[in-house]
């Protein structure tokens, strides 16, 4: 993997993670690095699911793949908030 590939993965992960956070209502008390990691994982898994469904390659923007990725990111944010929120300092 090249440096460009890593930077691209981080940028796409940040965008997908941020969109996933926007879908989830309320305030999410998770750090930005966790949002980026959730976005990267959601983008990779979403691309694999879209490929398995046969909708990964279309002419123009892959809307179905993008919706799958954002939905996975939203689920990831919900899980992270529920798990990360329990670790608070008391």
N, C-alpha and C positions, 0 to 999 in steps of 0.2 A: 504494500500500500504506500502511495506517495504522500508527501506532505500536503499536496493539493487535495487529495482524497480525504485526508483526515480533517483538514479545515472545512471542506465542503460538508462532511458528515456532522461536524459541530454546528455549522450554520443552519443546515436543514433540521438538525435535532432541536436547535433553539427555536426555530420557527414552528415546527410541529408541536413541541412541548408548550410553547406559549399559546398556540391555538387550542390545545387540549385544556390548558388552564382557563381560557376564556369560556369554554363550553361548560365547565363545572361552575355551578353557582356558589356564591359566598367567597370568603377570603381563605386562601390556602397559605398556611404557614409552613412552606417548604422553601429551601434555598434554591437559588437560580441554577446551581450546578446539578441539582437533582432533577429540575425541570428539563435541562438539556439532556441528561442521561435518559430520562423517560422518553423524550422526543426521539432520540437516536434509536432506542430499542423499538419504539412504536413504528418508526419509519421502516426499519429493517423487517419487522414482523409483518407490517401492513403490505410491504412490497411482495413478500413471500406469499401472503394470502391472496393478493390480487393476481399474482402469477399463477397460483393454483386454480383460481376461478377463471382464468383466461381473460382478465380485463386489465392486465398490466400494460399492454402496448396498444395504444389507440392513436388516432391522428389528433393532434392538438394536446390539450391538457388532460391528464388522466384523472378526471374528477372522482370516479369511483375509488381508485386507489388512494386519493387524497382524503376522501371521507373515511375510508377504513383506517388510515393512519391517524387521523384526528380522533376518531372514536376510541382507538386503542390508547392513544395518549391521554384522553379524558379518563378512561378506566385506570390507567397507570397513576394519574394524579390523585384520583380518589383513593386508591390503595396506599399511595405514599403519604397522603395527608392523614389517613387513619393510623398508619404505622408510625410515621415520623412524629405525629402530634403526641403520642404516648410517651415520648422520650424527654419531655419538657423538664426543666429544673423546677423543683418544688421547694 
